[in-house]
């Protein structure tokens, strides 16, 4: 893993966390991005989790 990949991966994860697109506890994503080992399924899981969390939040606000 090169230093440039690590820097870019850290920035990507930082921005995803800032936008609340991934959990603050997410620890594996940065290394997967830096190593180039992240797969399409990983992104699908991230997006599905966000949809589920948004639905729970919306449901909680309407009750």
C-alpha positions as CSV (number, residue, x, y, z in Angstrom):
1,X,0.0,0.0,0.0
2,X,1.5,3.3,-1.0
3,X,1.5,6.5,1.1
4,X,-0.7,8.2,-1.6
5,X,-3.3,5.5,-1.5
6,X,-3.4,5.7,2.3
7,X,-3.8,9.5,2.2
8,X,-6.6,9.2,-0.4
9,X,-8.3,6.4,1.6
10,X,-8.2,8.4,4.8
11,X,-9.8,11.4,3.0
12,X,-12.5,9.3,1.4
13,X,-13.4,7.7,4.8
14,X,-13.3,11.1,6.5
15,X,-15.8,12.6,4.0
16,X,-18.1,9.6,4.1
17,X,-18.2,9.8,7.9
18,X,-18.8,13.6,7.8
19,X,-21.8,13.0,5.5
20,X,-23.0,10.2,7.8
21,X,-22.8,7.7,4.9
22,X,-20.8,5.3,7.1
23,X,-20.7,4.7,10.8
24,X,-18.0,6.4,12.9
25,X,-17.0,2.9,14.1
26,X,-16.1,1.7,10.6
27,X,-12.5,0.6,10.7
28,X,-11.9,-1.8,7.7
29,X,-13.1,0.4,4.9
30,X,-10.0,2.7,4.9
31,X,-7.6,-0.2,4.6
32,X,-9.7,-1.9,1.9
33,X,-9.7,1.3,-0.1
34,X,-6.0,1.9,0.4
35,X,-5.1,-1.7,-0.6
36,X,-7.5,-1.8,-3.5
37,X,-9.4,-4.7,-2.1
38,X,-12.8,-3.1,-1.6
39,X,-15.4,-4.9,-3.7
40,X,-18.8,-3.8,-5.1
41,X,-20.5,-5.9,-2.5
42,X,-18.8,-3.9,0.3
43,X,-20.4,-0.7,-1.1
44,X,-23.8,-2.3,-1.5
45,X,-23.7,-3.3,2.2
46,X,-22.8,0.3,3.2
47,X,-25.6,1.7,1.1
48,X,-28.1,-0.9,2.4
49,X,-27.2,-0.1,6.0
50,X,-27.8,3.6,5.3
51,X,-31.2,3.0,3.9
52,X,-32.2,0.8,6.8
53,X,-30.9,3.4,9.3
54,X,-32.8,6.2,7.4
55,X,-36.0,4.2,7.5
56,X,-35.7,3.5,11.2
57,X,-35.0,7.2,11.9
58,X,-38.0,8.3,9.7
59,X,-40.2,5.7,11.4
60,X,-39.1,6.9,14.9
61,X,-39.9,10.6,14.0
62,X,-43.4,9.8,12.8
63,X,-44.4,7.9,15.9
